[in-house]
Each structure stands twice: as structure tokens, then as C-alpha cells.
């Protein structure tokens, strides 16, 4: 029995080639979604917070 999220009937179908809309390259596709990287800057914020905590503890 197929569930609502089971796409087994269409998963192996070939991707349609649309002549008026060429496929985007992988690098352009990745660049399109780069601004939405949810964790960008997390390491820097963690390091800043750690430094502040160490400074407070050393007083």
C-alpha cells in the first residue's frame, strides 16, 4: 500500500527536457541557495561567546 509521501510510482521517471528552459548548472544552483544557509556565522558567534565567558570567569 502506498502512503501519501510514497513517490515510488514516479521516482524512476526521466526528468523532462523543456526546450525553452534549459537546466541550471550545479554551481549556479548552489549559488542560488547560498544566501539561505541557516548556520552561516555560527562558528564565529560560538567563538565570540566563549571568549566573553572566559573573560568574565577570569575576573
Secondary structure as GFF3:
##gff-version 3
##sequence-region A 1 59
A	DSSP	alpha_helix	26	34	.	.	.	ID=ss1
A	DSSP	alpha_helix	42	58	.	.	.	ID=ss2
###
